[in-house]
């Protein structure tokens, strides 16, 4: 069983690298305005650990690791939502792939089928895992090379 302390430390490192990468490109860290929705985020900003409302009647929130509002807003005005994922072995990824699919389905139900949800991968993610996620409409960016984040129009 993977050590959760190691996995959490790895995720913290991924978030720091993401923040550093965004800062170097002129983005600034800024939380979601109080009472605001995802489309209310300022252009050129990002935030970590955002709770995103996916069901208003039941008040269901899901955590998203990073939300980045591009400098040039997308047509739907939604920020790009990034989920940091790391794995120390191939076995662990097979147990977790359904988590991302569920999160993506909840986001699409709340915000539409074009909600930008991307995995930021580090470690052992084999072709089976990536194929499963792709079949569900979820794209990914490898931590190395990190500049692939630019392909998200950031």
Secondary structure, DSSP 4 states (H G I P E B T S, - for coil): ---HHHHHHHHHHHHHHHHHHHHHTT-EE-PPPTT--GGGSPTTEEEEEEEEEEETTTTEEEEEEEEEE-SS--TT-PPEEEEEEEESSHHHHHHHHHHHHHHHHHHHHHH-TT--EEEEEEE---HHHHHHHHHTT-EEEESSSGGGGGGGT-
